[in-house]
Amino acid sequence: MKSIPHLLIFLFIISLAILPAGRALTIYGGSAGHITDPGGGLPWDNVGNTGVYLGAYTTGYWIITANHVGSTGITLAGTAYTSVGGSALRIGTTDLLLYRIDVSGGTPTLSDLTISNLQPDSGQAVKMIGDGSGTMTWGNNTVNSYGSYNLGNPAETTFGLFTTYSDIAGEDQAQGGDSGGALFYEYASGSWWLSGILSGIGTSEGTPFTASVAIAA
């Protein structure tokens, strides 16, 4: 498994949001068995069409997504929620955004997520969930490397976690519209940390890769 050369990241990475939302994660070997909840405690229903539901806090009910997606509202487990005006909070200059949802019509019946308190090591197995085509899809991958990247503006730098796509059954690669999807790391059997938010894709020396905003509490 080749590491992504960091100098190439700035040249080739592009936002998932500017690509046509024609399909969700590409799964090597096909998506059969990858469009329903795989079980094992993976927080499948916390991932929506435009972001990830973090949970209920004293300040409200929060979504985390890629900044370039924006605070557009979200559909979770078939229920649509609008964003609370003025609640959007960008994290520094990164491609990461938090906002609250309006729950006046009912609150999500979902568990709160655990955010990583450390970054998974290179070579660590992870699972990604995306909804680029309107069909939620999950896939397997491993952490390739970490590094800084931007989506066209060098002044807006994000620290990212990179995964590559290869001919391993069940391995995934993000596609247009998957921005705001989730990358999870299983830190104990059946217990998952949110470790990344899908942000962009690129190619390094002919190898496709996905860039996720690296998250650590």
Backbone hydrogen bonds in HBPLUS format (Angstrom, degrees):
<---DONOR---> <-ACCEPTOR-->    atom                        ^
c    i                          cat <-CA-CA->   ^        H-A-AA   ^      H-
h    n   atom  resd res      DA  || num        DHA   H-A  angle D-A-AA Bond
n    s   type  num  typ     dist DA aas  dist angle  dist       angle   num
A0008-LEU N   A0005-PRO O   3.05 MM   3  5.62 139.7  2.22 113.9 124.1     1
A0009-ILE N   A0006-HIS O   3.18 MM   3  5.20 135.7  2.39  97.7 109.6     2
A0011-LEU N   A0008-LEU O   2.99 MM   3  5.22 133.1  2.21 103.2 116.5     3
A0012-PHE N   A0008-LEU O   3.16 MM   4  6.33 151.8  2.24 161.5 168.0     4
A0013-ILE N   A0009-ILE O   3.21 MM   4  5.71 155.0  2.27 149.3 151.6     5
A0014-ILE N   A0201-ILE O   2.90 MM 187  5.65 156.9  1.95 158.6 164.9     6
A0201-ILE N   A0014-ILE O   3.01 MM 187  5.65 150.7  2.10 154.7 161.0     7
A0016-LEU N   A0199-SER O   3.27 MM 183  6.14 167.8  2.29 136.9 135.1     8
A0019-LEU N   A0016-LEU O   3.25 MM   3  5.52 161.2  2.29 107.6 113.3     9
A0177-GLY N   A0016-LEU O   3.19 MM 161  5.70 157.4  2.25 120.1 126.7    10
A0022-GLY N   A0020-PRO O   2.86 MM   2  5.46 138.3  2.03 102.0  90.3    11
A0026-THR N   A0173-GLN O   2.87 MM 147  5.20 164.9  1.89 159.6 156.2    12
A0173-GLN N   A0026-THR O   2.99 MM 147  5.20 131.9  2.23 138.3 150.8    13
A0030-GLY N   A0027-ILE O   2.95 MM   3  5.27 161.4  1.98 133.5 133.1    14
A0028-TYR N   A0171-GLU O   2.83 MM 143  5.43 167.5  1.84 160.4 163.9    15
A0170-GLY N   A0028-TYR O   2.91 MM 142  5.33 170.5  1.92 155.5 152.5    16
A0034-HIS N   A0031-SER O   2.76 MM   3  5.08 153.2  1.83 144.1 141.9    17
A0138-TRP N   A0034-HIS O   2.91 MM 104  5.36 156.6  1.97 150.4 158.0    18
A0042-LEU N   A0039-GLY O   3.42 MM   3  5.93 169.6  2.44 115.9 116.4    19
A0044-TRP N   A0042-LEU O   2.68 MM   2  5.51 141.8  1.82 109.9  97.2    20
A0046-ASN N   A0043-PRO O   3.18 MM   3  5.54 145.5  2.31 108.2 118.0    21
A0047-VAL N   A0044-TRP O   3.21 MM   3  5.86 163.3  2.24 115.9 120.9    22
A0053-TYR N   A0046-ASN O   2.74 MM   7  5.01 171.6  1.75 156.4 157.4    23
A0048-GLY N   A0051-GLY O   2.79 MM   3  5.36 163.3  1.82 159.2 163.3    24
A0052-VAL N   A0064-ILE O   2.89 MM  12  5.33 158.7  1.94 152.8 160.0    25
A0064-ILE N   A0052-VAL O   2.89 MM  12  5.33 159.7  1.93 152.0 158.5    26
A0054-LEU N   A0062-TRP O   2.88 MM   8  5.55 157.6  1.93 147.8 154.4    27
A0113-LEU N   A0054-LEU O   2.77 MM  59  5.20 166.0  1.79 150.4 154.2    28
A0062-TRP N   A0055-GLY O   3.11 MM   7  5.84 158.1  2.16 165.0 161.2    29
A0057-TYR N   A0060-GLY O   2.80 MM   3  5.19 167.3  1.82 151.0 155.5    30
A0060-GLY N   A0057-TYR O   3.02 MM   3  5.19 161.2  2.05 109.1 115.2    31
A0101-ILE N   A0061-TYR O   2.92 MM  40  5.82 149.8  2.01 158.2 167.7    32
A0063-ILE N   A0099-TYR O   2.76 MM  36  5.40 161.8  1.79 165.1 171.5    33
A0099-TYR N   A0063-ILE O   3.05 MM  36  5.40 151.0  2.14 145.2 151.2    34
A0065-THR N   A0097-LEU O   2.92 MM  32  5.34 156.7  1.97 153.7 159.7    35
A0097-LEU N   A0065-THR O   2.91 MM  32  5.34 156.9  1.97 152.6 151.1    36
A0069-VAL N   A0066-ALA O   2.97 MM   3  5.44 154.7  2.03 113.7 121.8    37
A0070-GLY N   A0067-ASN O   3.13 MM   3  5.36 121.8  2.48 102.9 116.1    38
A0074-ILE N   A0081-TYR O   2.91 MM   7  5.39 153.8  1.98 149.4 158.1    39
A0081-TYR N   A0074-ILE O   2.75 MM   7  5.39 156.4  1.80 160.5 168.7    40
A0076-LEU N   A0079-THR O   2.80 MM   3  5.23 155.8  1.86 152.3 147.9    41
A0079-THR N   A0076-LEU O   2.90 MM   3  5.23 169.4  1.91 120.2 123.4    42
A0102-ASP N   A0082-THR O   2.84 MM  20  5.63 163.2  1.86 155.9 159.7    43
A0084-VAL N   A0100-ARG O   2.84 MM  16  5.48 158.7  1.88 143.4 141.9    44
A0087-SER N   A0084-VAL O   3.12 MM   3  5.67 154.1  2.19 142.1 140.5    45
A0089-LEU N   A0098-LEU O   2.69 MM   9  5.08 153.1  1.76 155.4 160.4    46
A0098-LEU N   A0089-LEU O   2.94 MM   9  5.08 157.6  1.99 134.4 141.8    47
A0091-ILE N   A0096-LEU O   3.09 MM   5  5.66 166.7  2.11 145.7 147.1    48
A0094-THR N   A0091-ILE O   3.08 MM   3  5.88 154.5  2.15 144.0 147.3    49
A0106-GLY N   A0103-VAL O   2.95 MM   3  5.06 163.4  1.98 109.4 114.4    50
A0194-LEU N   A0114-THR O   2.88 MM  80  6.25 161.2  1.91 156.4 162.5    51
A0116-SER N   A0194-LEU O   3.11 MM  78  5.71 173.1  2.11 141.0 138.9    52
A0217-ALA N   A0116-SER O   2.46 MM 101  5.83 165.5  1.48 162.5 164.9    53
A0124-GLN N   A0121-ASP O   2.96 MM   3  5.43 154.4  2.03 137.5 138.4    54
A0123-GLY N   A0143-VAL O   2.68 MM  20  5.09 164.7  1.70 141.2 146.4    55
A0143-VAL N   A0124-GLN O   2.95 MM  19  5.48 152.6  2.03 145.7 152.4    56
A0126-VAL N   A0141-ASN O   2.87 MM  15  5.43 164.7  1.90 142.8 142.7    57
A0141-ASN N   A0126-VAL O   3.06 MM  15  5.43 143.5  2.20 154.8 150.8    58
A0127-LYS N   A0184-PHE O   2.94 MM  57  5.24 159.2  1.99 146.2 153.0    59
A0184-PHE N   A0127-LYS O   2.73 MM  57  5.24 167.1  1.75 162.1 165.0    60
A0128-MET N   A0139-GLY O   3.01 MM  11  5.45 159.7  2.05 147.7 154.3    61
A0139-GLY N   A0128-MET O   2.97 MM  11  5.45 143.5  2.11 149.0 156.9    62
A0129-ILE N   A0182-ALA O   2.87 MM  53  5.26 154.0  1.94 149.7 155.0    63
A0182-ALA N   A0129-ILE O   3.00 MM  53  5.26 139.1  2.17 145.2 153.7    64
A0130-GLY N   A0137-THR O   2.97 MM   7  5.53 158.6  2.01 157.9 163.7    65
A0137-THR N   A0130-GLY O   2.89 MM   7  5.53 159.2  1.93 163.7 170.4    66
A0134-GLY N   A0131-ASP O   3.31 MM   3  5.28 164.0  2.33 106.2 111.0    67
A0140-ASN N   A0170-GLY O   3.00 MM  30  5.84 174.7  2.01 154.3 153.9    68
A0172-ASP N   A0140-ASN O   3.06 MM  32  5.89 140.3  2.23 160.6 161.3    69
A0144-ASN N   A0162-PHE O   2.73 MM  18  5.49 160.5  1.77 163.7 165.5    70
A0162-PHE N   A0145-SER O   2.87 MM  17  5.35 171.1  1.87 164.0 161.8    71
A0147-GLY N   A0160-GLY O   3.10 MM  13  5.41 150.9  2.19 140.8 146.2    72
A0160-GLY N   A0147-GLY O   2.71 MM  13  5.41 171.0  1.72 155.4 157.3    73
A0149-TYR N   A0158-THR O   2.87 MM   9  5.41 149.8  1.96 150.0 160.1    74
A0158-THR N   A0149-TYR O   2.82 MM   9  5.41 166.0  1.84 164.1 168.8    75
A0156-GLU N   A0153-ASN O   2.90 MM   3  5.57 166.9  1.92 125.9 130.4    76
A0214-ALA N   A0159-PHE O   3.08 MM  55  6.08 163.9  2.11 141.9 146.4    77
A0161-LEU N   A0212-SER O   2.79 MM  51  5.21 161.4  1.82 155.2 161.7    78
A0212-SER N   A0161-LEU O   2.93 MM  51  5.21 163.5  1.96 152.3 157.6    79
A0163-THR N   A0210-THR O   3.10 MM  47  5.36 158.9  2.15 149.1 155.7    80
A0210-THR N   A0163-THR O   2.83 MM  47  5.36 156.6  1.88 153.1 160.8    81
A0165-TYR N   A0208-PRO O   3.04 MM  43  5.60 147.3  2.15 152.8 149.6    82
A0168-ILE N   A0166-SER O   2.85 MM   2  5.66 140.6  2.00 102.5  91.4    83
A0171-GLU N   A0168-ILE O   2.93 MM   3  5.56 161.1  1.97 148.0 147.8    84
A0178-ASP N   A0175-GLN O   3.10 MM   3  5.81 156.9  2.15 145.9 146.1    85
A0181-GLY N   A0178-ASP O   2.96 MM   3  5.69 147.0  2.07 147.5 150.4    86
A0180-GLY N   A0198-LEU O   2.96 MM  18  5.30 167.7  1.98 146.1 143.4    87
A0198-LEU N   A0181-GLY O   2.92 MM  17  5.02 154.0  1.99 121.4 129.5    88
A0183-LEU N   A0196-GLY O   2.89 MM  13  4.72 141.5  2.04 143.0 135.3    89
A0195-SER N   A0183-LEU O   2.88 MM  12  5.70 158.9  1.93 157.5 163.9    90
A0196-GLY N   A0183-LEU O   3.18 MM  13  4.72 130.8  2.44 141.2 136.0    91
A0185-TYR N   A0193-TRP O   2.93 MM   8  5.23 158.5  1.98 148.7 155.9    92
A0193-TRP N   A0185-TYR O   2.81 MM   8  5.23 167.8  1.82 152.1 154.7    93
A0187-TYR N   A0191-SER O   3.09 MM   4  6.13 120.9  2.46 143.8 159.4    94
A0191-SER N   A0188-ALA O   2.81 MM   3  5.15 167.9  1.83 140.1 139.1    95
A0215-ILE N   A0195-SER O   2.97 MM  20  4.93 162.8  2.00 130.2 127.1    96
A0197-ILE N   A0213-VAL O   3.10 MM  16  5.06 142.4  2.25 126.9 138.1    97
A0213-VAL N   A0197-ILE O   2.79 MM  16  5.06 153.1  1.86 149.4 143.9    98
A0199-SER N   A0211-ALA O   2.96 MM  12  5.73 150.4  2.05 155.3 156.2    99
A0200-GLY N   A0211-ALA O   3.07 MM  11  5.02 161.8  2.10 141.7 144.3   100
A0211-ALA N   A0200-GLY O   2.75 MM  11  5.02 177.1  1.75 144.0 145.0   101
A0202-GLY N   A0209-PHE O   3.08 MM   7  5.44 151.1  2.16 146.6 148.0   102
A0209-PHE N   A0202-GLY O   2.88 MM   7  5.44 154.6  1.94 148.2 146.6   103
A0204-SER N   A0207-THR O   2.92 MM   3  5.12 165.9  1.94 138.5 139.7   104
A0207-THR N   A0204-SER O   2.90 MM   3  5.12 164.3  1.93 113.7 118.4   105
